[in-house]
Structures are given as structure tokens and as C-alpha cells.
């Protein structure tokens, strides 16, 4: 535990020093504000383009915006925030290997497993703070302008997004245990996502895949209930733990 605490303090200080934490939290704030802003401005944009569309024979009727439009934007924009987070963290392990900075700490008796877990904890803390901050901002503005009670299972869908993001971070931990660069880590994580998407084409397999967690629309509209996502959540949690556990012996065997 002492080693873990030492490494975690180092990682958190590094996040602050490099302004990576500030940048990511700023991104989540922007996305949180953008979700209701885009929904609010949609009728204005359509009204501005109505004349040109009418000349093309397209008639735009009155557009009524509700909280559902705001949360639809949340579902569309969260992948952007997650992708940026993954890119920012893709080299968090491999850069230590190439620079040799990790070796200096290990020679002082600190364990590799603690280094791996501390880096993962720092990533998870950042993702948790950012994703829930984005959700909170969106929730506040959606409640201010519209009525959140019109949308179902907001908190559960946000938890699903958080769990999926945590799973993707576990992918970074795993691929970093043997990949040579941050680009290779992103290729591994991206490839895993593509594979899950292809497998998810099968309706029977989809409900067990992590990618099912980020399909929030049925929850919002009441066409699905939380229990429909329990199998996917359980598989995602098990895979996440498995990826981190598998990364530990691989990292120990890695030559520095």
C-alpha cells in the first residue's frame, strides 16, 4: 500500500504539472455546456436556414425542443470526450519505459505492480471526475430549460457510460503492458472496440458486450429498463478486472 500511495501521488502531481488534468476537465465542462446549447440552438439554426431550404422544396415545420434532445446530445458527445481521454492517456505507461523514468523508481525498491495500479487509479479518478462533471452540468441546464423527468433512467445511463469508459482505460493498462508506444496502445484499444462492434451485429450477442452500455436511447425513451443492461455491465466489470490482472505479470516480465 505504501508503494501504491507513493506512485499515486506522483501520478496525480504529474497530471497537474503537465496540465493534462486541467485540459481534460475543461473538455468535459465544454461538452457538458455544449449538450444543452446545441439542443437550445437547433430551432434557431433551422429557422435561419428555412428560406434556403424552402427554395429547394423542403419545408421545415415548427421544431419543439425537449430535455430528450439535450440528453441525445449527451449520448452523441460523450464519445468525443472519451476518445480524447484515451488519447491523452495512451502513452502514460509507454512514455515511462522509453524515458527510463520508471526504472529510477524501481531501483529504490518500489514494485511494478504498484506503478501499474497507481497509473490506472489516476486515469480512473480523472475519468470519473470528468464524466460525472459533464453529466452534472448537462443535468443542471436540462432541468433549468426543460424538464428532466421526461427522460428515463438518467443516472443509470450515466453509470453505464462511466463503466464503459473505465473498461476502455483497463484496455490501455493491458495493451501498455507489451505495446511499444502510445500509438500501438490506441490501435489495440481501437481494434478491440471494432471487434466488439462487429460481434454486436448479432442481437443475441449485443446484450452481453460492453458496447451495449453506451446505447442510451432506449433507456431515455423507456423502451428499455436497467435490467436489460445488467448482463453487459457484469461482463464489462469482469473483463475490466481481468485486463488489469493480466497486465500485472506481463508488466513484470517486460524488459526496461
N, C-alpha and C positions, 0 to 999 in steps of 0.2 A: 504493500500500500504506500510505503514511503516513496519508492521509486515512481509509482504512478502519479503521486502528488507532485513530485519534482518535475516530471515530464509535462504534466498537465499545466502547471504554472508557466513553464517555458513556452508551451504551445499557445496559451492564451495571451501571453506577453507578445509573442511573435505576431499573432493576429492583429493586435492593437498597433504594434510598431509599424507593420507593413501597411496599415490602414485597410487591410483586407476585410476586417470585421465591419469597419465603418462603411465601406463600399457596398458590402452585401446587405447590411441592414438598411442602408439608403435605398438600395434597389427594391427591397421588399416594401418599404414605405411608398415609393413611387408607384409600384404595382398596386398596392392597396388603395391608393388615391385614384389611380387610373381606372380601376374597375367601375366605380360608380360614375366617374366623369364621362367615360365613353358611353355608358348607358344613358346618362342625362343628356349628352350632346347628340345622340343619334337622331331624334326628331328634328333638331335644328339643322343638322347636316343634310338630312333628306329633304327638308323644306327648301334649302338653298339650291339643291340640285333638281328640284321638282320640275322647273321650267325646261331645263335642258333634256330631262327625261321625257317630258311631255312631247317635245319636238320629235323624239324618237318613237313616239306612240306608246310610251309606258306611263301609266297613271299611278301615282303614289297616293294612297288614301291617308287618313289620319292614323298616326302611329302613337299608341299608348304604351309608355314605358312603365314597368313594374319592377319590384325587387328581384323577380326571376331573371330579368335581363342583366341586372347587376351581378348576380351570382353566376350567370352564364359566362360573363366576362372573367370572373374569378377562375372558373374552370379553364378558360382559354389562355389566361395569362400566367397561371401558376407554372406551367411547363417552362416558360421563359425564365422565370426566377430559379427554377430547379436546375435547368441546363447551365445557367451562368454559375450557380453554386458549385456544380460538379466540375466545371472547367476551372474555376478558381482553386479547387482543392485537388485537382487531378495530379498535381506534382508535389503534394505535401509530403509524400514519402520518398519518391524517386529523387527529388532535389537534395534530400539529406544524404542519399547514397552517393550521388555524383560529386557533391561538395566535400564529403567526408566529415561533415559536422557531427553526424551521429556517432561516428567512431570515437570521437573525443569523449563523448558522454559515456559510452560503453566501457571505455578503458578505466573509468572511475568506479566501475562495479555495478552500474545500473543495467537492468535487464532489457533485452529487446522486446519481450512481451509487453512490458510496461510502456515502452515507447510507442508500440503499435496501438495499444488501448488508449493511451493519452491522446494521440492524434485523432483517433476515432471519436473520443469523447469531446474534443474541441470542435470537430466538424459537426457532431450531433447537437452540441449546445448552440452553435451558430445557426444551424438549420431550424432547430426548434424555436429559437428566439425570432428568427426572421419569418418563418411560415405563420406562426401564431400572431405576430405583429401585423402581418399583411391581412390575416383573417380579421383581426380586431378592428383595423381601420375600415375595411370593407363593411363589416357588420355595423359599425357606428354610422357611416354615411348612408348605408342602405336603410337603416332604421330611421334616420333623420329625414330622408327624402321620400321613402316609401313605407312599406310595412313588411318586416322580416317574417311575420307569422304566415305570410302567403307561401313561403318556401319551406319545404320539409327537411328535417334532418341536417341542419347546417353544421352543427358541432360534430356529428358523426362523420359527415363527409370531409370536414377539415381534418379530423383524426386520420381518416383514410389517406389523405394527401400527405400528412406528416409521416405516416408509417411507410408509404411508398418511397418518400424521399430518404428516410432512414435506411431502407433496403438498398437504394442506389448508392448511398455512402458506404454501406457494407461491401458493395461491389468494388468501390475504389480501394478499400482495405485489402480485399482479396487479390485483385489484379496487380496492386502495387507490390505484393509480396514477391513477384517474379518478373514484372514488366521493367523495361529499361528506361522508360521516360513517361512523362505525363500524357503525351500523345498516345502512347501504347495503352495506357490505362483507360483513356477515353474511348479508344477503339474497342477495348474489351467490354466496357460498360455499355457502350452504344450497340455493340453486336449482341449482347445479352438481351437488350431491350427489343431489338429487331426480331430475335428468335422468339421471344415471348409474344410479340405482336402476331407473328405468323402462326404460332400454335393457337393463339386466341381466336383465330378464324373459326375454329371449331367451337360451337356454342357450349358443348359439354365440358370442354377443357377450359374455357374462358373463366368460369366462375371459381377456378382454383388458382388462377395466375395472379401475380402481383399487379399486373396492368389493369386488372378488373377494378382495383381500388380507386383509380382516378377517373372512372366513368361515373361522374356525379349526377348527371342529368336525370336519370331515373329516380334517384333519391329526392332531388329537388321537386320533381313533379308528382311524387307519390306513387310512381309506377314500380318502385322497388322499396324494400324495407331493409333495415340494417342486417337482419339475419341472412339476407341474400349475399352479404359480403363477408360473413363470418369465416367461411372456408378459405377464401382468398386471404383474409387477414391472418389466419392461423398458419397457412403455408408461407406467407411473406415473413412472418415473425420467425418461423423455424429456419427458413433459408437465410435470413439475416444473421441469426446466431451461428448457423453452420458456416457461413462465409468468413466470419470473424475468427471462429475457432480454427478453420482450415488455414487461415492466413498466418497463425502464430508459428506452427512448426516450419512452414515454408520460409518465413522471415528469418527464423533461427538458422536455417541451412544456407541462407543467402550469403554469398561472399561479399564483404565490404571492401 
